Amino acid sequence: LFHSVELWSEEDELLCGEVGYSVGQVYTSMTGFVSPKVREPNSKHTGAGILQLVSLGKLLQRHGYAFWNLGHPFNVAEKSMLYKRDIGGGGGGGGAAPSRESQVG
């Protein structure tokens, strides 16, 4: 089952979101995005991407998902996808197995 998750502003602007899929009690994030507007200096929507991910985690938990695969691992050396580490995702470096911190629940 495929899913689209979006976070919209009160001004009806799409701020961020992602596409993922679920099989049984496992949800896998495939790709995500953040609007350039969110990244502008002094944006009132700073942190919208993290809010969307935290909200998705709570939604998955509420609906009984057992595991959330955050997709591609973060890489500390390249400073890529570090937000995954910041929200509790495991792995890093060369794609280690997800830690229990990335489990929902």
Secondary structure, 3 states (H helix, E strand, C coil): CEEEEEEECCCCCEEEEEEEEEECCEEEEEEEEECHHHHCCCCCCCCHHHHHHHHHHHHHHHCCCCEEECCCCCECCCCECHHHHHCCCCCCCCCCCCCHHHCCC
